Amino acid sequence: MARAERATALLNNEILQEAFTYLDDQFVQAWRYTAVSNTEDRERLYNLCQALQSLKGYIEGVVTDGKMAQAQLNELKNSQKYEKRN
């Protein structure tokens, strides 16, 4: 759970959000201004965009996994409380 909380803090961090937006904008803008024949640079920029999205997706996955783990723990605790009453 602590890991998910740290990941949430990262996603809520204004500087990191700004960096994701800035880099994505820069990569897309650079891609737009490359010549169609410049395949190497276009592919490099595409790969940078994909890597940036992968990084963000990984952090979001850590948050999601933490929420799922917390929900499972809560469900387990609730079922144990219910069993103790009966």
C-alpha positions in Angstrom: 0.0 0.0 0.0 2.8 2.4 0.8 4.1 1.9 -2.8 0.7 2.9 -4.2 0.6 5.9 -2.0 4.0 7.0 -3.3 2.9 6.4 -6.9 -0.2 8.5 -6.2 1.9 11.3 -4.8 4.0 11.1 -8.0 1.0 11.4 -10.2 -0.3 14.3 -8.2 3.0 16.0 -8.2 2.6 19.3 -10.2 6.2 19.2 -11.5 5.9 15.6 -12.8 2.6 16.3 -14.4 4.1 19.4 -16.0 7.1 17.4 -17.2 4.8 14.7 -18.8 2.8 17.3 -20.6 5.8 19.4 -21.7 7.7 16.4 -23.0 4.7 15.0 -24.9 4.1 18.4 -26.4 7.7 18.7 -27.4 7.9 15.3 -28.9 4.7 15.7 -30.9 5.7 19.2 -32.1 9.1 17.9 -33.2 7.5 15.0 -35.0 5.2 17.4 -36.9 8.1 19.4 -38.2 10.1 16.5 -39.5 10.1 15.7 -43.1 8.1 12.7 -44.1 11.2 11.2 -45.6 13.1 11.5 -42.3 12.0 8.1 -41.1 14.8 7.8 -38.5 13.9 10.9 -36.6 10.2 10.3 -36.9 10.6 6.8 -35.4 12.8 8.1 -32.6 10.2 10.7 -31.7 7.5 8.1 -31.8 9.5 5.8 -29.5 10.1 8.7 -27.1 6.3 9.3 -27.0 5.7 5.6 -26.4 8.3 5.5 -23.6 6.8 8.5 -21.9 3.4 6.9 -22.0 4.8 3.6 -20.8 6.4 5.4 -17.8 3.1 7.1 -16.9 1.2 3.9 -17.4 3.5 2.0 -15.1 3.0 4.5 -12.3 -0.8 4.5 -12.9 -0.6 0.7 -12.7 1.1 0.8 -9.3 -1.7 3.0 -8.1 -4.3 0.7 -9.5 -2.7 -2.4 -8.0 -2.5 -0.7 -4.6 -6.2 0.1 -4.7 -7.1 -3.4 -5.7 -4.9 -4.8 -2.9 -6.5 -2.4 -0.4 -10.0 -3.4 -1.6 -9.1 -7.1 -1.2 -7.7 -6.5 2.3 -10.9 -4.6 3.3 -13.0 -7.4 1.9 -11.1 -9.9 3.9 -11.3 -7.9 7.1 -15.0 -7.4 6.6 -15.6 -11.1 6.0 -13.6 -12.0 9.1 -15.6 -9.6 11.2 -18.8 -11.1 9.9 -17.6 -14.7 10.7 -16.7 -13.6 14.2 -20.3 -12.4 14.8 -21.8 -15.6 13.6 
